[in-house]
Amino acid sequence: MTKADIVNDIAAKTGIDKPTILITVEAFMESVKDALANDKNVYLRGFGSFVVKKRAQKTARNISRNTTIIIPEHNIPAFKPARTFTVAVKNL
């Protein structure tokens, strides 16, 4: 499902015009990105959580040069679905 599909689905269910919904969806995504960029988690009860996970420093290998490199500690965004969300998907 794409962003356009989501906008069309919401428009069909609510009767709100598509440009307004598109602005709202984009504002929501921007808010989530800004929160995660500022190391804050986003909790949506009944849906899930957008969290920042810390990856530890690790050693990796460059196979083509046969050398080792160190990947520094860094943060990555992650999504953890709520239990009700998981159960609904399992029961499809």
C-alpha positions, 0 to 999 in steps of 0.5 A: 500500500502506498501513500496515495492508496492510504490517502484514497482509502481515508478519503473514501471512508471519511468524505474529506477531500484528498489534498487535506488528507495528504497534508495531514498524512505528510504532517504526521510522518514529518512529526514522527521523523522529527521526534525520532531524530530528536531521540524521542519515541512515539507511542500510538496506543493500539497501533504500535511504537516508533522507537529509536534503537541503539546499535553497538559498535561492531567489527565487520569485514571488507571481503574484496580488500580482505580488511576489517573495518569498525562500524561505530555505534549508531541509532536506527528507527524501528517499529514495534507493533502493539499486541492488538495489532499483532493479533489482528494480523495473525488472525487474517 
